[in-house]
Amino acid sequence: MSQKSLITVTICMTVIFTIWMLHGSLCEFRLNLWGAEFAAFLQCKQ
């Protein structure tokens, strides 16, 4: 993967992660990346 692509992915992930953290009510985060699904389950502190 080229450096430009890596930077683009990093920026996109940062934006998504920031929106997700600000949303605050999502306990489950799912990401479809290159056809594979990654799921992270979080403990909500609310």
N, C-alpha and C positions, 0 to 999 in steps of 0.2 A: 504494500500500500504506500502510495507516495506521501510525502510530507504534507502537501496541500490537502489531500483527502483526510489525513490524520487530524489536521488542525480543524477542518470542517466538522468532522465527527465529534471532536472534543468540544467545540463551541455548541453544537446541537445538543449534546449530552448535558452540558452545563446549563443551557436554557431550560431543557426539559426538567432537569433535577431541581432547578430553582423554582420553577412554576409548581412542581410537585410538592416541594417543601413549603412553599407559601400557601398552597391549597390546604394543607394540614389535616384534612379529613380522610385522606387516602391511606389505608393500612396495607394495601397491596399495590405493588408497582410491577407492571408487566411491560416487557420490551421485546418486540420482534426484530431480530437482527440477523440478516442473511438467512432467513427461513427458520431460525432456531428461536424458541421462546425462552426467555429468562424471566423468572418471577422471584421477587424479593418480598418476603413477608415481614412487616414491621410491627412492633408493639406501639400502639397509639397511647400517647401520654395525656389523653383528654378524658 
